[in-house]
Amino acid sequence: LRCFVVYRRALNNDSASSFLDCVLISSTTDRISIGESLQKAPVPSI
């Protein structure tokens, strides 16, 4: 569920698709897929 926290920040940047990807990843628990999604998700730099 670590990816959940990361994608919560992404939701602030209006990326619902990334959040959906995170849910699918958390169910499969693939760390490699999580890394790929992180690159696709626009994470706001604070």
N, C-alpha and C positions, 0 to 999 in steps of 0.2 A: 504493500500500500504506500510505499515511499513515492511512487510515481504519482499517486493521487495528490499529494501535497504539491508536487511540481506543476501538475496540470491545473491546480486551483489557481495558481498565478497566471497561467496561460488563459484561463477563463476571463480574467480581468482584461486581457488583451483581445477578447472576442475571438476565441478559437475553440468552438464547441466540438469540431471534428477531432481535434487532438484529444479532448477529454474522452470522447467515445473510443478512440484508439487505446487510450490508457486502460479503460475498463476491460477491453478485450485482452490486452496484454496481461493484466493482473490475474485474469482467469486462467491464462496459460502459463503464467509465471516464467516468461522467457526473458532473461536479462539482456540478451542480444537484441531482441525486438524492442525492448525499452530504450536501449541506446539509439536505435534507428529512429524511433518516434521522437526522441528528445531533439534530434537534429531537425526533424520536420516541424516540430512545434516551436512557434515563435515565443521564446521566453523573454519577457521584459527585463531589461537590466536596471536594477534599482541602485 
